[in-house]
């Protein structure tokens, strides 16, 4: 629990690992009184899409609330279920006022992707001057006027060495959001402080933030179509931490064709390449050198895409 610099009310931050029978489904988080089942606070964001990764949220309790039950409802292919209940006693998490951090930052880029349901890829260089090395951080996206959370950040937390270090994350604004302020919270031993990374407005101005159309993924499981005689590619685990296994099956393999696997970041830069010399195989790829974030993995035949999949790295 902390008392944010933009509010007098305490706010609690949590991370949940939400998974289900779908590779991608929707979830809703409810905050209720454990005894009565009535709502006793505000969760932001209260709903979203899960892909088997951590989901970050904030909880602002109603005045006087000391206990809360988080109830998670999952929708998977049209089927709804209450996945789990988590009871939390707020007395375990004393709040502390925060001071301003001794830090600076500068932006490398803040760019829009995907015209429909846009998100923004961001890279900021954060300079920290603390006794901790590394120092843990959390990034929040808030409304510059109200201070309320107005979108999600992924990855929302991590650690950086003391001095100047790049921090990469994606920002997914809530519908209708046109401005955002990024707050970074540093936690060094028993000291919590905050700083402002920057404020961006007119997010819906496509002349200022032109969105790039990402290539359409041919299917969620990385295949070129239905049937067993089609080329396929699978990534596991996904999200990944230190390594992934990228398996491929290429029934259309012909002598003279050149097949490769390329890994691109969301800036369109190639970060890894693998030459395929067999129609059925596996690439064990060490991902420790990659920053946390989303990447595109492309199976290419003679320079043209055959299959594309998203790969999420969460260190």
C-alpha positions in Angstrom: 0.0 0.0 0.0 1.1 3.5 -0.7 -0.4 7.0 -0.6 0.2 8.2 -4.2 1.5 11.8 -4.8 -1.7 12.5 -6.7 -4.2 11.4 -4.1 -4.8 11.6 -0.4 -6.5 8.2 -0.5 -4.4 5.0 -0.1 -4.1 2.7 -3.1 -3.1 -0.9 -3.1 -1.3 -2.6 -6.1 -1.5 -6.2 -7.0 -0.5 -8.7 -9.7 -2.4 -11.8 -10.6 -1.6 -14.7 -12.9 -4.8 -15.4 -14.7 -5.1 -18.4 -17.0 -7.9 -20.5 -18.4 -8.7 -23.0 -21.1 -8.2 -20.4 -23.8 -5.0 -19.0 -25.0 -6.7 -15.6 -24.8 -9.9 -14.8 -22.9 -11.4 -12.0 -20.9 -11.4 -11.4 -17.1 -13.2 -9.2 -14.6 -11.9 -8.5 -11.1 -14.5 -7.6 -8.3 -13.6 -6.2 -4.9 -16.2 -7.2 -2.3 -16.7 -7.5 1.4 -15.8 -11.1 2.4 -18.9 -11.2 4.7 -21.6 -9.5 2.7 -20.4 -9.9 -0.8 -21.1 -6.2 -1.5 -18.6 -4.0 -3.4 -16.2 -2.2 -1.0 -13.8 -0.5 -3.3 -12.6 0.3 -6.9 -10.5 -1.8 -9.1 -8.6 -0.3 -12.1 -8.5 -1.7 -14.6 -11.4 -4.0 -13.6 -11.4 -6.0 -16.8 -9.3 -6.9 -19.7 -7.8 -9.7 -21.9 -5.6 -12.4 -20.4 -3.0 -14.3 -22.3 -1.5 -16.4 -19.5 0.5 -13.5 -18.2 0.5 -11.4 -15.0 -2.3 -8.9 -14.7 -1.6 -5.7 -12.8 -4.3 -3.7 -11.1 -4.9 -1.1 -8.4 -7.5 -1.2 -5.6 -8.8 1.9 -3.8 -10.9 0.8 -0.8 -14.0 2.6 0.4 -13.5 4.6 3.7 -13.2 2.3 6.7 -12.6 -1.0 4.8 -10.1 -3.3 6.4 -10.7 -6.6 4.5 -11.4 -7.3 0.9 -12.1 -10.3 -1.2 -11.0 -10.2 -4.8 -13.3 -12.3 -7.0 -12.1 -13.1 -10.5 -14.5 -14.0 -13.3 -13.1 -15.5 -16.4 -14.8 -15.7 -19.8 -13.4 -18.4 -22.1 -15.0 -19.0 -25.5 -18.4 -17.8 -24.2 -18.3 -19.8 -21.0 -18.1 -17.8 -17.8 -16.8 -19.0 -14.4 -15.6 -17.6 -11.1 -12.0 -18.7 -11.2 -10.9 -18.0 -7.6 -11.5 -15.9 -4.5 -8.5 -14.1 -2.8 -9.1 -12.7 0.7 -6.7 -9.9 1.8 -6.5 -8.2 5.2 -5.4 -4.6 4.5 -4.0 -4.3 8.0 -1.0 -6.3 6.8 0.0 -3.5 4.4 0.7 -0.2 6.2 0.7 2.8 3.9 3.6 5.3 3.7 3.7 8.8 2.4 6.1 9.1 -0.5 8.7 11.7 -1.2 10.0 12.7 -4.6 12.8 10.5 -5.9 16.3 11.8 -6.7 16.0 10.8 -10.3 15.8 12.1 -13.9 14.6 10.7 -17.2 14.6 11.3 -20.9 12.6 9.7 -23.7 13.9 7.7 -26.5 10.6 7.1 -28.2 6.8 7.0 -27.6 5.1 5.5 -30.7 1.6 4.3 -31.5 0.9 0.9 -33.0 -2.3 -0.6 -34.4 -4.9 1.9 -35.6 -7.7 -0.2 -34.3 -7.5 -0.5 -30.5 -4.1 1.3 -30.5 -1.4 0.9 -28.0 1.9 2.7 -27.5 5.4 1.4 -27.3 7.6 3.5 -25.0 11.3 3.6 -24.1 12.5 6.0 -21.4 16.1 6.3 -20.0 15.7 6.5 -16.2 18.5 7.9 -14.1 18.4 6.8 -10.5 20.6 8.0 -7.6 20.0 5.6 -4.7 21.9 3.4 -2.4 20.2 0.4 -3.9 21.7 -1.3 -7.0 19.6 -2.5 -8.6 16.5 -0.5 -7.5 12.9 -1.9 -8.0 10.4 0.2 -9.9 6.7 0.3 -10.8 5.3 2.4 -13.6 1.7 3.8 -13.5 -0.3 5.5 -16.2 -2.7 8.1 -14.8 -4.9 10.9 -16.0 -2.9 14.2 -15.8 -5.9 16.0 -14.3 -7.7 13.5 -12.0 -4.8 11.3 -11.1 -6.9 8.2 -11.8 -5.5 5.2 -13.6 -6.4 5.5 -17.3 -4.8 2.4 -18.9 -2.4 -0.5 -18.3 1.3 -0.7 -18.5 3.1 -3.9 -19.5 5.5 -4.8 -18.0 4.5 -2.5 -15.1 7.4 -3.3 -12.8 11.0 -4.5 -12.8 14.5 -3.5 -11.5 17.2 -1.3 -13.0 20.8 -0.6 -12.0 21.7 2.7 -10.4 22.6 5.4 -12.9 21.1 5.7 -16.4 19.2 2.6 -17.8 16.6 2.1 -20.5 13.1 1.1 -19.4 10.8 -0.3 -22.1 7.1 -0.9 -21.8 3.8 -0.8 -23.7 0.9 1.4 -22.7 -2.7 0.3 -23.4 -5.0 3.3 -22.9 -8.6 2.9 -21.7 -11.2 3.7 -24.4 -11.5 7.5 -25.0 -8.2 8.4 -23.3 -6.4 11.3 -25.0 -3.7 12.2 -22.4 -1.5 10.2 -20.0 1.0 11.0 -17.3 3.5 8.3 -16.4 4.6 8.0 -12.7 7.5 5.8 -11.7 7.7 4.6 -8.1 11.1 3.5 -6.8 11.5 1.1 -3.9 14.9 1.1 -2.2 15.0 -1.0 1.0 12.4 0.7 3.3 12.2 3.9 1.2 9.5 4.5 -1.3 9.6 7.6 -3.6 8.1 8.7 -6.8 9.0 10.7 -9.9 7.3 11.8 -13.1 8.5 10.2 -16.3 6.5 12.5 -18.6 3.1 13.6 -19.8 1.7 13.0 -23.3 -1.5 14.6 -24.7 -3.5 14.3 -28.0 -3.0 10.6 -28.1 -5.8 10.4 -30.7 -4.0 12.8 -33.1 -2.7 10.4 -35.7 -0.5 13.1 -37.3 1.4 13.4 -34.0 1.2 9.7 -33.3 0.9 7.8 -36.6 0.0 4.1 -35.9 1.8 1.4 -37.8 -0.3 -1.5 -39.0 1.2 -4.7 -37.8 1.0 -7.6 -40.1 -2.1 -9.7 -39.5 -1.3 -12.9 -37.6 -2.7 -15.7 -39.7 -4.0 -17.5 -36.7 -3.5 -17.5 -33.0 -1.6 -20.8 -33.0 0.8 -19.7 -35.7 -0.5 -21.8 -38.6 -1.2 -20.7 -42.2 -4.6 -22.4 -42.1 -6.7 -25.4 -41.1 -5.6 -28.9 -41.8 -2.6 -31.0 -40.9 -0.8 -30.4 -44.2 -0.1 -26.8 -43.4 3.1 -25.2 -42.1 2.8 -24.5 -38.4 5.0 -22.9 -35.7 4.6 -23.1 -31.9 6.2 -21.1 -29.1 6.5 -22.5 -25.5 6.6 -21.2 -22.9 4.8 -18.0 -23.8 5.2 -15.7 -21.9 8.8 -16.7 -21.5 11.6 -15.7 -19.1 15.1 -17.1 -19.9 14.3 -19.3 -23.0 11.7 -20.5 -25.5 11.4 -23.5 -27.7 10.2 -22.5 -31.2 9.0 -25.7 -32.9 8.1 -25.9 -36.6 6.5 -28.3 -39.0 6.8 -27.6 -42.7 5.0 -30.2 -44.9 5.4 -27.9 -48.0 9.3 -28.2 -47.7 10.9 -28.4 -51.1 14.5 -28.6 -52.2 15.8 -25.1 -52.9 13.4 -23.2 -50.7 15.0 -21.1 -48.0 13.2 -21.1 -44.6 14.2 -18.9 -41.7 12.8 -17.7 -38.3 13.1 -14.1 -37.5 12.4 -12.3 -34.2 11.5 -8.7 -34.4 10.8 -6.1 -31.7 7.8 -3.7 -32.0 10.1 -1.1 -33.6 10.5 -3.5 -36.6 14.1 -4.2 -35.7 15.5 -7.8 -36.1 16.9 -9.1 -32.8 17.5 -12.8 -33.8 17.5 -15.1 -36.8 17.6 -18.8 -37.2 18.2 -20.8 -40.5 16.0 -23.9 -40.9 17.6 -26.9 -42.6 15.0 -29.5 -41.8 11.2 -29.6 -42.3 10.5 -30.6 -38.8 12.5 -29.4 -35.8 12.9 -27.1 -32.8 14.9 -23.9 -32.1 16.0 -23.5 -28.4 16.3 -19.8 -28.1 18.0 -18.0 -25.2 15.9 -14.9 -24.4 18.0 -13.5 -21.6 19.4 -10.8 -23.8 16.0 -9.5 -24.7 14.2 -6.8 -22.8 10.8 -7.5 -21.3 8.0 -6.8 -23.8 6.3 -8.1 -26.9 8.0 -9.5 -30.0 6.9 -10.9 -33.3 8.3 -14.3 -34.4 8.1 -14.8 -38.2 8.5 -18.1 -40.1 9.7 -17.0 -43.5 9.8 -18.8 -46.8 12.0 -17.3 -49.5 11.6 -13.9 -47.8 7.8 -14.0 -47.4 5.9 -14.7 -44.2 4.4 -18.1 -43.7 3.4 -17.9 -40.1 3.6 -15.1 -37.5 3.2 -15.3 -33.7 3.5 -13.0 -30.8 6.1 -13.8 -28.1 6.0 -12.1 -24.7 9.2 -11.8 -22.6 8.7 -11.2 -18.9 11.9 -11.2 -16.9 
